[in-house]
Amino acid sequence: MMESCIFCRIIRGEIPSRKIFEDDDIVAFHDIHPAAPVHFMLIPKAHVESLAHADDTHRDVLGKMMVLAPRLAKELGLNDGFRTIVNTGRVGGQEVLHLHMHVLGGKDRLPPMLARN
């Protein structure tokens, strides 16, 4: 873990969060600035800067996150679908340099992710 990383600080309990799941590898918590009625994030406890920095040693935790996302989404009432987003790097819109997956839903239909020309 990194000292100044906000997500590492959440993992260590230095910053409060509304956790919905935690085990040895992953923490899931509600986003503090939700973009949808349901908006939570899954983060690995091991500090990985972004998806671009993941390698074969992260395969198990990444797979675990992908399987956990729909389970937690369903538990939070997202029975008709949801969106997962992993922003990667500056151009990808990543704001916190710790790999994380957003899960959003709860609207009749989420808006398009990107404007189409």
Secondary structure, DSSP 8 states (H G I E B T S, - for coil): --SS-HHHHHHTTSS---EEEE-SSEEEEE-SS-SSSEEEEEEESS----GGG--GGGHHHHHHHHHHHHHHHHHTT--S--EEE---TTTTT--SSS--EEEEE-SSS---SS---
